[in-house]
Amino acid sequence: MSDTLAYSTGTLAPDSDEALLERFLEGDDTAYTTLYQRYDRGVLTYLRTIMRDRREVADDLFQETFVKLFRERTRYRAGQEGTEAYSPIKNFRGWLFRVAHNLAISHLRAAKIVHSINEDEETHRWDERLMVTVEESYASIYGEGTERRNEMLYEKLRSCLDLLPQALRDVYVLREVNGMEYEEVASALDISQEAARMRLSRARRALRSALEQYIDTE
């Protein structure tokens, strides 16, 4: 096994992302299929959330994301042959979502429809009291109850999510929908973990406020 990679399958669980990635880079296409099946839904959900009503664009970006993964094998082999430097992927999930994020942002910037956060987040401290999920905040409505009511509230949550600024929505989807750790979110979005926490705090606060309006009227 080449020492080009920074990890070794001998020290990793056989089904871990990094072990599968190493096997794929070495020529095992079934490992690629496993990685694809493991993350296809999460990546597609993330891209469709970013692109909102541009569903076809999101689907195209989804395909491009996994094409870039497949091209990593070519880059890896070039590194083995000494014709091109290769930097190992140390956190596969963070890398994959960062690829998807960068593709989406590049598209949005080209279309001139990217909106940034108006406030300077570095001047705002995140509040620990807000660091709970919407489901935890409203356990009574996300737990037992009529299926129809929960369905309606979920749709309202999705509608409110669409209204969040891009930067807040990105963090919320990566953390809450895809269950990524703050380190992975920060890596995917190329921001600090502190910034990721602050953005998530603000996203949760905005969503909770919006859901309060719906809940109070029912």
N, C-alpha and C positions, 0 to 999 in steps of 0.2 A: 504493500500500500504506500502510495506516495506521501511524503511529508509536506506536500504543498498545503494540505488542509491543516487547520489549527486544532482539529479534534480527531479522535480515533474511535472507530466503532467498538473497539474492545472496551472502552470506558463508558459507553453510552448504552441506554436501553435499546434493543433492536428496533423497536417501533417509534423511537423518538424522532422528532423532526430532523435533527442534525444527522442522525444515523441514516435515515432515509435519503437525505440530501447527498450524503457521501456516497451511498450506493448508487444513486442516480447519476452523479457525476462520473462514477467509475464505469457506467454503461448499463445499469439495471433500469430498464424502462418501467418495470412494475412498481418501483419505488416512486417514480414520478407520478404514476397513476394514483398511488396511495396518498401522496401529498396533495394532488389535485382534488381528490374526493374529500380529503380532510378539511380543505379550506375554500372550496369553490363557492359554497353557500355564503360564508362569511364575507368573502371578498366582493361577491356580487351584491350582497345587501348593502355593504359599505359604499360601493360605487353608485348604486341606484339612489342611495340617500343623498350623496353629494350632488348628483346630477339632477335630482328631483324629477321633473317631467320629461327629461331627455333620456328615456329608457333605452332607446337604441344605441345612443352614444355610450351609455354605461355598459351595455352588453359588449360593445366593441372594445372598450377599455379593459373590460374583464378578460377578453381573449388575449389582448395585447400583454396584459400582466403575466399570464402564464406562458406566453411566447417568450417573454424576457427570461422567465425561469428556465425554459428549455435551452435558451442560448447560453446560459451559464455553463453548460457542459462544454461548449466550444471554447469559451474563455478559459475554463479549467484545463482543458487539454493543451491549449496554447501555452498556458503557464507551465505545464509539465515538460513541454518541448523547449521551453526557454525562449519562446518567440514573443511572449507577452506576459507582463506581470499579472498575477492573479491574487486578489484579496479574498480570503475565505469568508463565508457568511457564517457568523457566529450565533446569530439569533434569527432563525429562519422566519418565524411568524412576523417579527418586527420588520424584517427585510421585505417580505412579500407585501405587507400592507403599506410599507413606505413606497414601494414601486407603484402600487395602485394609486396611492395618494398623489404622488408626483405626476403621474399620467393625467389624473383628473384635474389637478390644479393647472397643469400646462395647457390643457384643453380650455379650461374656463378663462385663463388669462388671454389666450389667443382670441377667445370670443368676447373678451372684455366684460365678463360678468362676475368676476371675483369681488367679494365684499369682505373687507377686513373688520376687525373689532375696532370700534371708535375710541374706546378708552385705552389708556396705557396700562396694560395689566401689571407691569412691574411696580406700579404705585398702589396696587390693591392687594391686600393679604386675603388668602382664602380662609373661610370660616369653617372650623372643624365641625360645627353643629350642622352644617349643610352637607357634610360628606356621607350622605345616605342615599340609597337609590329611591326612585319614585315609588317602586313597589314596596320598599320598607316604610316609606312615609305614609303610604295609604294601604297598609296590609289588609285592612278590612274589605277593601274593594277589589284587591288583587287576589285575595284568598277565596274563601267560600262566598257564594252568592250566585245569582243567576248567570248563566253563560252569556246571555245576550247583553247584560249590563257590563260585564267585563270586556266583551267584544267592543262595545261602544266606547268605553273608556280607553281601550287600547288604540282605537282609531283616532280618538281625540289627542292622545299622546303623540301619535305619528304626525298629526296635523300641526301640533305645536312644535314638534321637532323641526319640521320644514321651515318654520319661521325664525329659527335661531340663526345668528350669524354663522358663516361658514366655519370659522375657527372653533366655535363652541360645539357646533354640530359634529364636526370631525372627532373631537375628543370624546364626546358622549357616545357616539356609535362604536368607536374602537373599545372604549372601556366597558360600557354597559351592555351593548349588543354582542360584541365579540369576546368580552371577558378578558381583555388584555391587561397585563400589569402596567403600572405607571411607567416603568422603565421601557417597556415595549411601545407604549403610546408615544412617549417622548422620542424614541428612536424613529418610529414611523413618521412622525410629523416634524422631526428635526427641531425639537424644542426641549427645554429643560423639564425635569420632572416637576419642579415647582410650578412652572407655567402650565403644565398639564393638569395639575391639581387645581390651580386657580380657575382654569377654563371649565373644568368639570363642575366645580362648585357653582360657578355662575350659570352654567347650563342647567344644572339641577334646580337652582333657585328660580330661574325663569320658567322652567317647566312646571314646577310645583305651584307657582303663582298662577299660571295659565290654567292648570287643572283645578285649582281651587275655585275658579270662576264657573267651570262646568259643574263641579260637584255641588256648589252652593245653589245652583239653579235646578237641581234635580230632586 
